[in-house]
């Protein structure tokens, strides 16, 4: 196939961006090439707000033909959490046809080398970035995120995570030189001399199993880490969130074809309602890498059963905040209220358990009892969400009936400090919008423990009364060890308590945020700087993104010859 874009052109176009990404992961300083503000788009080929909305609207009711081999049916059925029937249909694959076609292009992709693969990936990301407004609507209407969150998290932040994975992949592949001259002295005899070649080789076909809540943000790291290390990638979206990843596959296939590579290096595996093809795919011998975000139950199954593959999971945990003392009580309450409310708590990083000493906490406003802290936090959430327009912009929509059922059941678990309320979205009357519930529990009671030691995904938080700071730290430690945690937060003015929390997080491998009272929240992480998950506790087997996330997606094969 003839390449419309040469390697030289791509390197000239993207090498500086790659170099900046390499510098960012080295320094961990703030950097992003993808604008966060919607008004930044509309020039140099990118879609502005109106064009992006029009492009999304044009997709509704359409057939998204990707030109994949082995298509034996057309499937769909997505309904937006905002009440819209998307009506998009996607190719259903005959795996016995599609998987061999995907393998066929791997040799040329492997031989292209780390730099060329990286800049092809950057071209894919650039074209996705140009369509950020379109992708934002696709993310919004499959995940239930409010538009601005869908725009930022599903757009530039997801693209940053993809680029971050490419940068890490490049670093690990070029760690070993392509060639080496090896000479070993032999005293009076002639030295032994060899020439050695070292080639990063892919494991095979990677399977990326997408999630409903953050299809691009959680999907792009694995997709681009595998592609940049030479693997073909089969994208299996969540059946309720196909569109954003199908568009991603469409862009990737276009770029691969234009750069002279086989477009079948990236393909989509959409499924019929109830088909459940993830298990079938995960056990196929061609699948050598699996990236998965979702429930603990299926993540554990993958780790136990997909033995032929290198499995990277982000599952679930019980995220905890220790509330011991603060020098900014108002700021603490405001920060926590936002963290509990954002996207209706439908984030793997949202705090669930707030551990508060039953004797109360010290603050800059004087001592506050346990009951006062719970009541003041409830008022902070009420104040944040009191205006319905603001509430809709923060909460988005409940993504599925299971979340709604957990929310409704939570009120029966203990004394309710903050009752959930129903909110109407005037633009989308079919949306299910609910404010968070906060339930007070006594940490010493066994029936309460059954509630707070289980993940309750959604807008549900527990104000757990504990006997002391030491008890809080011990409960934190046990929670992370037994249930896992994507995030831990703590508020304390006591250096000894801070050190105890820090030590617990280091020992149990949990990412910690201390005394956040401003515009950074415990449930947000920044690409190139923050690690999302650690891979060291039961919540996830990998971190987004570090060297370990990419290094085992390829192996180095050596060829040596006598000089």
C-alpha positions as CSV (number, residue, x, y, z in Angstrom):
1,X,0.0,0.0,0.0
2,X,1.2,3.5,-0.8
3,X,1.8,5.8,2.1
4,X,0.2,9.3,1.9
5,X,2.3,10.4,4.9
6,X,5.9,9.4,5.0
7,X,7.9,8.5,8.1
8,X,10.0,11.7,7.5
9,X,6.9,13.9,7.4
10,X,5.5,12.4,10.6
11,X,8.7,12.7,12.5
12,X,9.0,16.3,11.4
13,X,5.4,16.9,12.5
14,X,5.4,15.2,15.8
15,X,8.9,14.6,17.1
16,X,9.0,17.8,19.1
17,X,5.7,16.8,20.9
18,X,7.2,13.4,21.7
19,X,10.3,15.1,23.1
20,X,8.2,17.3,25.3
21,X,6.2,14.3,26.5
22,X,9.5,12.6,27.4
23,X,10.6,15.6,29.3
24,X,7.3,15.8,31.1
25,X,7.4,12.2,32.4
26,X,10.9,12.8,33.5
27,X,10.3,16.0,35.5
28,X,6.6,15.2,36.4
29,X,5.8,19.0,35.9
30,X,2.6,20.2,34.4
31,X,2.4,20.0,30.6
32,X,-0.3,19.2,28.0
33,X,-0.5,19.8,24.2
34,X,-4.3,19.4,24.3
35,X,-6.3,22.5,25.2
36,X,-8.9,22.1,27.9
37,X,-11.1,25.0,26.9
38,X,-13.8,24.4,24.2
39,X,-13.1,27.8,22.6
40,X,-9.6,26.7,21.8
41,X,-10.9,24.5,18.9
42,X,-12.0,25.6,15.5
43,X,-8.8,26.4,13.7
44,X,-6.2,24.4,11.8
45,X,-8.6,21.7,10.8
46,X,-10.2,21.2,14.3
47,X,-13.9,21.2,14.8
48,X,-15.5,24.1,16.7
49,X,-18.5,23.6,19.0
50,X,-21.1,23.9,16.3
51,X,-19.3,21.6,13.8
52,X,-18.6,19.1,16.5
53,X,-22.2,18.9,17.5
54,X,-23.3,18.6,13.9
55,X,-20.8,15.8,13.3
56,X,-22.2,14.0,16.4
57,X,-25.8,14.5,15.3
58,X,-24.9,13.1,11.8
59,X,-23.8,9.9,13.5
60,X,-27.2,9.2,15.1
61,X,-29.1,6.5,13.4
62,X,-26.1,5.7,11.1
63,X,-24.1,2.6,10.2
64,X,-20.4,3.1,11.2
65,X,-18.7,1.0,8.5
66,X,-15.0,0.6,9.5
67,X,-14.1,-1.6,6.5
68,X,-13.1,-4.5,8.7
69,X,-12.7,-8.0,7.3
70,X,-15.0,-10.7,8.7
71,X,-18.0,-8.5,9.3
72,X,-21.0,-10.9,9.6
73,X,-23.7,-8.7,11.1
74,X,-24.5,-5.1,12.3
75,X,-25.1,-4.5,16.0
76,X,-26.0,-1.6,18.2
77,X,-28.5,-0.6,20.9
78,X,-26.9,2.2,22.8
79,X,-29.3,4.5,24.7
80,X,-27.9,7.7,26.2
81,X,-28.3,8.1,30.0
82,X,-29.8,11.4,28.9
83,X,-32.7,9.5,27.3
84,X,-31.6,9.6,23.6
85,X,-31.6,6.4,21.5
86,X,-28.3,6.7,19.6
87,X,-29.3,4.3,16.9
88,X,-25.7,3.7,15.6
89,X,-24.8,0.3,14.4
90,X,-21.4,-1.3,14.2
91,X,-19.7,-4.2,12.5
92,X,-20.0,-7.6,14.3
93,X,-16.9,-9.7,13.6
94,X,-16.3,-13.3,12.7
95,X,-13.2,-13.7,14.9
96,X,-11.8,-16.5,12.9
97,X,-11.6,-14.1,10.0
98,X,-10.7,-10.9,11.8
99,X,-8.0,-12.1,14.1
100,X,-5.8,-13.6,11.3
101,X,-6.2,-10.4,9.4
102,X,-5.0,-8.4,12.4
103,X,-1.9,-10.5,12.7
104,X,-1.0,-10.1,9.0
105,X,0.2,-6.5,9.4
106,X,2.3,-7.0,12.5
107,X,5.6,-7.7,10.8
108,X,5.7,-4.4,9.0
109,X,4.6,-2.6,12.1
110,X,7.2,-4.3,14.2
111,X,10.0,-3.5,11.7
112,X,9.0,0.2,11.6
113,X,10.7,0.7,14.9
114,X,9.9,2.6,18.0
115,X,10.1,6.1,16.7
116,X,7.9,5.6,13.7
117,X,5.3,3.8,15.7
118,X,5.3,6.6,18.2
119,X,4.8,9.3,15.6
120,X,2.0,7.3,13.9
121,X,0.3,7.1,17.3
122,X,0.7,10.9,17.8
123,X,-0.9,11.5,14.4
124,X,-3.9,9.4,15.5
125,X,-4.1,11.4,18.7
126,X,-3.8,14.7,16.8
127,X,-6.8,13.8,14.6
128,X,-8.8,12.7,17.6
129,X,-7.9,16.0,19.3
130,X,-9.2,17.9,16.2
131,X,-12.6,16.2,16.7
132,X,-12.7,16.7,20.5
133,X,-16.1,18.5,20.3
134,X,-17.6,15.5,18.4
135,X,-16.0,13.0,20.8
136,X,-17.3,15.0,23.8
137,X,-20.9,14.5,22.8
138,X,-20.2,10.8,22.1
139,X,-18.7,10.4,25.6
140,X,-21.5,12.4,27.2
141,X,-24.2,10.4,25.6
142,X,-22.7,7.0,26.5
143,X,-21.3,7.7,30.0
144,X,-23.8,10.2,31.4
145,X,-21.0,12.7,32.1
146,X,-22.1,16.3,31.9
147,X,-20.9,18.0,28.8
148,X,-17.9,19.9,30.2
149,X,-16.6,16.9,32.0
150,X,-17.1,14.7,28.9
151,X,-15.3,17.4,26.9
152,X,-12.3,17.6,29.2
153,X,-12.0,14.0,30.7
154,X,-13.1,12.3,27.5
155,X,-11.1,14.7,25.3
156,X,-7.9,16.4,26.2
157,X,-7.3,14.5,29.4
158,X,-7.8,11.1,27.7
159,X,-5.6,12.2,24.8
160,X,-2.9,13.2,27.4
161,X,-3.1,9.7,28.9
162,X,-2.7,8.1,25.5
163,X,0.3,10.3,24.7
164,X,1.8,9.5,28.1
165,X,1.6,5.8,27.3
166,X,3.3,6.4,24.0
167,X,6.1,8.3,25.7
168,X,6.6,5.5,28.3
169,X,6.5,2.9,25.5
170,X,9.2,4.8,23.5
171,X,11.5,5.1,26.5
172,X,11.3,1.4,27.3
173,X,11.9,0.3,23.7
174,X,15.0,2.6,23.1
175,X,16.5,1.7,26.5
176,X,18.4,-1.1,24.6
177,X,20.4,0.0,21.5
178,X,19.5,-1.3,18.1
179,X,23.1,-2.6,17.5
180,X,26.2,-3.3,19.6
181,X,29.8,-4.3,18.8
182,X,31.0,-6.8,21.4
183,X,34.7,-7.7,21.8
184,X,36.1,-9.9,24.5
185,X,40.0,-9.9,25.0
186,X,41.6,-13.4,24.9
187,X,45.1,-12.6,26.1
188,X,47.6,-13.7,23.4
189,X,44.9,-15.1,21.2
190,X,42.7,-13.1,18.9
191,X,39.8,-11.4,20.7
192,X,36.3,-12.8,20.4
193,X,34.2,-10.3,18.4
194,X,30.4,-10.3,17.7
195,X,27.9,-7.9,16.2
196,X,24.6,-7.9,18.0
197,X,21.2,-6.7,16.9
198,X,18.4,-6.0,19.4
199,X,14.8,-5.8,18.2
200,X,11.7,-5.1,20.3
201,X,9.1,-7.6,19.3
202,X,5.4,-7.5,20.1
203,X,3.6,-10.1,22.2
204,X,0.7,-10.4,19.7
205,X,-2.8,-9.1,19.6
206,X,-3.8,-6.9,22.5
207,X,-7.4,-6.9,23.7
208,X,-8.7,-3.6,25.2
209,X,-11.9,-4.1,27.1
210,X,-13.6,-0.7,27.5
211,X,-15.7,0.6,30.4
212,X,-19.0,2.4,30.5
213,X,-18.0,5.4,32.6
214,X,-14.7,6.6,31.0
215,X,-14.4,4.9,27.6
216,X,-11.6,7.0,26.3
217,X,-9.8,8.1,29.5
218,X,-9.5,4.5,30.7
219,X,-9.2,3.0,27.2
220,X,-6.5,5.1,25.6
221,X,-3.5,4.1,27.9
222,X,-3.8,0.4,27.1
223,X,-4.7,1.0,23.5
224,X,-1.7,3.3,22.7
225,X,0.7,1.4,25.0
226,X,0.1,-1.8,23.0
227,X,0.1,-0.1,19.6
228,X,3.3,1.8,20.2
229,X,5.1,-1.3,21.3
230,X,4.2,-3.1,18.0
231,X,1.0,-5.0,18.9
232,X,-2.2,-5.1,17.0
233,X,-5.1,-3.9,19.1
234,X,-8.7,-5.3,19.2
235,X,-11.0,-2.8,21.0
236,X,-14.0,-4.4,22.8
237,X,-16.1,-1.5,24.1
238,X,-18.7,-1.7,26.8
239,X,-22.0,-2.4,25.1
240,X,-23.5,0.8,26.5
241,X,-20.4,2.9,25.4
242,X,-19.4,1.8,22.0
243,X,-19.4,5.1,20.0
244,X,-16.4,6.9,21.5
245,X,-14.1,3.9,21.0
246,X,-15.6,3.0,17.6
247,X,-14.7,6.6,16.4
248,X,-11.2,6.1,17.9
249,X,-10.8,2.8,15.9
250,X,-12.1,4.6,12.8
251,X,-9.4,7.4,13.1
252,X,-6.7,4.9,13.9
253,X,-7.5,2.8,10.8
254,X,-7.4,5.9,8.6
255,X,-4.0,7.0,9.9
256,X,-2.5,3.5,9.6
257,X,-3.7,3.2,6.0
258,X,-2.4,6.7,5.1
259,X,1.0,5.9,6.6
260,X,1.5,2.7,4.7
261,X,0.5,0.2,7.4
262,X,-2.3,-2.3,7.6
263,X,-5.4,-0.7,9.0
264,X,-6.4,-4.0,10.5
265,X,-3.7,-3.4,13.2
266,X,-6.6,-1.7,15.0
267,X,-10.1,-3.2,14.9
268,X,-13.4,-3.1,16.8
269,X,-15.3,-6.0,18.4
270,X,-18.8,-4.9,19.0
271,X,-21.3,-7.4,20.3
272,X,-25.0,-8.3,20.1
273,X,-27.1,-7.6,23.2
274,X,-26.3,-10.1,25.9
275,X,-23.6,-11.8,23.8
276,X,-20.8,-11.3,26.4
277,X,-17.9,-11.8,24.0
278,X,-15.3,-10.5,26.5
279,X,-14.8,-14.0,28.0
280,X,-14.6,-15.6,24.6
281,X,-12.0,-13.1,23.4
282,X,-10.0,-13.2,26.6
283,X,-9.3,-16.9,26.2
284,X,-8.4,-16.9,22.5
285,X,-4.8,-18.0,22.0
286,X,-4.1,-15.0,19.6
287,X,-4.8,-12.6,22.5
288,X,-1.5,-12.0,24.3
289,X,-2.3,-8.7,26.2
290,X,-5.5,-7.7,28.0
291,X,-6.3,-4.2,29.3
292,X,-9.5,-4.1,31.4
293,X,-11.4,-1.5,33.4
294,X,-14.5,-2.5,35.3
295,X,-15.8,-4.7,38.1
296,X,-13.6,-6.6,40.5
297,X,-15.4,-9.8,39.8
298,X,-14.6,-9.9,36.1
299,X,-11.1,-8.4,36.6
300,X,-10.3,-11.3,39.0
301,X,-11.7,-13.8,36.5
302,X,-9.4,-12.4,33.8
303,X,-6.4,-12.6,36.1
304,X,-7.2,-16.2,37.0
305,X,-8.2,-17.5,33.6
306,X,-6.5,-15.6,30.8
307,X,-3.2,-17.4,31.4
308,X,-1.9,-16.9,27.8
309,X,-2.1,-13.1,28.1
310,X,-0.4,-10.4,30.1
311,X,-3.3,-8.9,32.0
312,X,-3.6,-5.3,33.2
313,X,-6.6,-4.5,35.3
314,X,-8.2,-1.5,36.9
315,X,-10.9,-2.9,39.1
316,X,-12.6,-1.3,42.1
317,X,-11.7,-0.4,45.6
318,X,-13.0,1.3,48.7
319,X,-11.5,4.8,48.6
320,X,-11.0,6.4,52.1
321,X,-10.4,9.8,53.5
322,X,-9.1,10.2,57.1
323,X,-10.6,13.4,58.6
324,X,-8.5,14.1,61.7
325,X,-8.0,17.9,61.9
326,X,-7.7,20.9,59.5
327,X,-6.4,24.5,59.4
328,X,-9.0,25.3,56.7
329,X,-12.4,23.8,57.7
330,X,-14.4,25.7,55.1
331,X,-11.9,24.7,52.4
332,X,-11.9,21.1,53.5
333,X,-15.7,20.9,53.4
334,X,-15.8,22.6,50.0
335,X,-13.2,20.3,48.5
336,X,-14.9,17.2,49.9
337,X,-18.3,18.3,48.7
338,X,-17.0,18.7,45.1
339,X,-15.2,15.4,45.2
340,X,-18.4,13.6,46.4
341,X,-20.6,15.3,43.8
342,X,-18.5,15.2,40.6
343,X,-20.1,12.9,38.0
344,X,-22.5,11.6,40.7
345,X,-19.6,9.8,42.3
346,X,-19.3,7.4,39.3
347,X,-15.5,7.5,39.3
348,X,-13.2,4.8,40.5
349,X,-11.4,7.5,42.5
350,X,-14.4,9.1,44.3
351,X,-14.1,8.9,48.2
352,X,-16.5,6.5,49.8
353,X,-15.5,6.2,53.5
354,X,-14.8,9.3,55.5
355,X,-13.2,8.2,58.8
356,X,-14.0,10.8,61.5
357,X,-13.0,10.5,65.2
358,X,-16.2,10.1,67.3
359,X,-14.9,12.7,69.7
360,X,-14.6,15.2,66.9
361,X,-11.8,17.1,65.1
362,X,-9.8,20.2,65.7
363,X,-10.2,23.0,63.1
364,X,-9.4,26.7,62.6
365,X,-13.1,27.4,63.6
366,X,-12.7,25.5,66.9
367,X,-13.5,22.0,67.8
368,X,-16.1,20.2,65.7
369,X,-18.0,17.1,66.8
370,X,-18.5,14.1,64.7
371,X,-22.1,15.1,64.2
372,X,-21.2,18.6,63.3
373,X,-18.6,17.5,60.7
374,X,-21.2,15.2,59.0
375,X,-23.9,17.9,59.1
376,X,-21.6,20.7,57.9
377,X,-20.4,18.4,55.0
378,X,-24.0,17.8,54.1
379,X,-24.7,21.5,54.1
380,X,-21.6,22.0,51.9
381,X,-22.9,19.5,49.3
382,X,-26.4,21.1,49.5
383,X,-24.9,24.5,48.9
384,X,-22.8,23.3,46.0
385,X,-25.8,21.6,44.3
386,X,-28.6,24.0,45.5
387,X,-28.9,25.5,42.0
388,X,-30.3,22.9,39.6
389,X,-28.4,24.2,36.6
390,X,-25.1,24.0,38.5
391,X,-26.1,20.6,39.9
392,X,-26.7,19.2,36.4
393,X,-23.4,20.5,35.2
394,X,-21.6,18.7,38.0
395,X,-23.6,15.6,38.5
396,X,-24.3,14.5,34.9
397,X,-26.7,11.5,34.7
398,X,-26.8,8.2,36.5
399,X,-25.1,5.8,34.1
400,X,-27.2,2.6,34.7
401,X,-30.0,1.2,36.9
402,X,-27.5,-0.6,39.2
403,X,-26.1,2.7,40.4
404,X,-29.6,4.1,41.1
405,X,-30.5,1.0,43.0
406,X,-27.4,1.2,45.2
407,X,-28.1,4.9,45.9
408,X,-31.7,4.1,47.0
409,X,-30.7,1.2,49.2
410,X,-27.9,3.2,50.9
411,X,-30.4,5.3,52.9
412,X,-31.4,2.2,54.8
413,X,-27.9,1.4,56.0
414,X,-27.7,4.0,58.8
415,X,-28.6,7.5,59.9
416,X,-28.8,9.7,56.8
417,X,-26.8,12.9,57.2
418,X,-27.7,14.0,53.6
419,X,-30.6,12.7,51.7
420,X,-30.3,12.3,47.9
421,X,-32.7,14.4,45.9
422,X,-34.0,14.1,42.4
423,X,-33.0,16.8,40.0
424,X,-34.7,17.6,36.6
425,X,-32.5,18.3,33.6
426,X,-34.6,20.7,31.4
427,X,-32.5,19.9,28.3
428,X,-32.8,16.1,28.8
429,X,-36.1,15.2,30.6
430,X,-35.2,11.5,30.3
431,X,-32.0,11.8,32.4
432,X,-31.9,10.3,35.8
433,X,-30.1,12.9,38.0
434,X,-29.6,12.4,41.7
435,X,-27.6,14.3,44.3
436,X,-25.3,12.3,46.7
437,X,-26.3,10.6,49.9
438,X,-24.2,10.7,53.0
439,X,-24.9,8.0,55.6
440,X,-23.5,8.0,59.2
441,X,-22.1,4.7,60.4
442,X,-20.5,3.5,63.7
443,X,-17.2,1.9,62.7
444,X,-17.3,-0.4,65.8
445,X,-20.6,-2.1,64.8
446,X,-20.4,-5.3,62.7
447,X,-23.4,-4.5,60.6
448,X,-22.0,-1.1,59.8
449,X,-18.7,-2.8,58.8
450,X,-20.5,-4.9,56.2
451,X,-21.6,-1.6,54.5
452,X,-18.4,0.4,54.6
453,X,-16.1,-2.5,53.7
454,X,-17.9,-3.1,50.5
455,X,-17.6,-0.9,47.4
456,X,-20.8,1.1,46.8
457,X,-20.1,2.6,43.3
458,X,-22.0,5.8,42.8
459,X,-23.0,8.9,44.8
460,X,-22.9,7.1,48.2
461,X,-20.5,8.0,51.0
462,X,-20.3,6.9,54.6
463,X,-19.3,9.1,57.5
464,X,-17.7,6.4,59.7
465,X,-17.2,7.2,63.4
466,X,-13.9,5.8,64.7
467,X,-12.4,5.9,68.2
468,X,-9.1,7.7,67.4
469,X,-6.7,8.7,64.7
470,X,-4.8,5.5,65.3
471,X,-8.0,3.5,64.7
472,X,-8.6,5.5,61.6
473,X,-5.2,4.7,60.3
474,X,-5.6,1.0,61.1
475,X,-8.9,0.9,59.4
476,X,-7.5,2.6,56.4
477,X,-4.6,0.1,56.2
478,X,-7.0,-2.8,56.5
479,X,-9.4,-1.4,53.9
480,X,-6.6,-0.9,51.3
481,X,-5.1,-4.3,52.0
482,X,-8.4,-6.3,51.8
483,X,-10.4,-4.2,49.3
484,X,-8.0,-2.0,47.6
485,X,-8.1,1.7,46.9
486,X,-7.5,3.9,43.9
487,X,-7.2,7.0,46.1
488,X,-6.6,7.9,49.7
489,X,-7.1,11.3,51.3
490,X,-6.2,12.7,54.7
491,X,-6.8,15.9,56.6
492,X,-4.6,16.5,59.6
493,X,-2.5,19.2,61.2
494,X,-0.6,16.7,63.3
495,X,2.8,15.7,61.9
496,X,2.6,12.3,63.6
497,X,-0.8,11.5,62.2
498,X,0.3,12.6,58.8
499,X,3.4,10.3,59.0
500,X,1.2,7.4,60.1
501,X,-1.1,7.8,57.2
502,X,1.8,8.3,54.8
503,X,3.4,5.1,56.1
504,X,0.2,3.1,55.8
505,X,-0.1,4.2,52.2
506,X,3.5,3.4,51.4
507,X,3.2,0.0,52.9
508,X,-0.1,-0.8,51.2
509,X,0.8,1.0,47.9
510,X,-2.0,3.5,47.8
511,X,-1.9,7.0,46.2
512,X,-2.3,9.7,48.9
513,X,-3.5,13.3,48.7
514,X,-3.0,15.4,51.9
515,X,-5.0,18.4,53.0
516,X,-6.5,19.3,49.7
517,X,-8.6,22.5,50.2
518,X,-8.3,24.3,46.8
519,X,-9.0,23.5,43.2
520,X,-7.3,20.1,43.1
521,X,-9.4,17.1,44.2
522,X,-8.6,13.6,45.4
523,X,-10.5,12.0,42.5
524,X,-8.6,13.8,39.8
525,X,-5.2,12.9,38.4
526,X,-3.0,14.7,35.8
527,X,-1.3,12.8,33.0
528,X,2.5,13.0,32.8
529,X,2.6,13.8,36.6
530,X,0.2,11.8,38.7
531,X,0.0,8.0,38.8
532,X,-3.5,6.6,38.5
533,X,-3.7,3.6,40.7
534,X,-0.5,1.9,41.8
535,X,-0.7,-1.8,40.8
536,X,0.2,-2.6,44.4
537,X,-3.2,-3.2,46.0
538,X,-6.3,-5.1,45.0
539,X,-7.9,-2.2,43.2
540,X,-5.6,-2.5,40.2
541,X,-2.8,-4.6,38.8
542,X,-1.3,-1.7,37.0
543,X,-0.7,2.0,37.3
544,X,-1.5,4.6,34.6
545,X,1.1,5.2,33.6
546,X,4.6,3.9,34.5
547,X,7.3,1.8,32.9
548,X,5.8,-1.4,34.2
549,X,2.6,-0.6,32.3
550,X,4.4,-0.8,28.9
551,X,7.6,-2.8,29.3
552,X,6.0,-6.2,29.3
553,X,4.0,-5.6,26.1
554,X,7.1,-6.4,24.1
555,X,10.2,-8.5,24.4
556,X,13.7,-7.8,23.1
557,X,15.0,-10.5,20.7
558,X,18.8,-10.6,20.0
559,X,20.5,-11.7,16.8
560,X,24.3,-12.1,17.0
561,X,26.9,-12.8,14.4
562,X,30.7,-13.1,14.4
563,X,32.2,-9.8,13.4
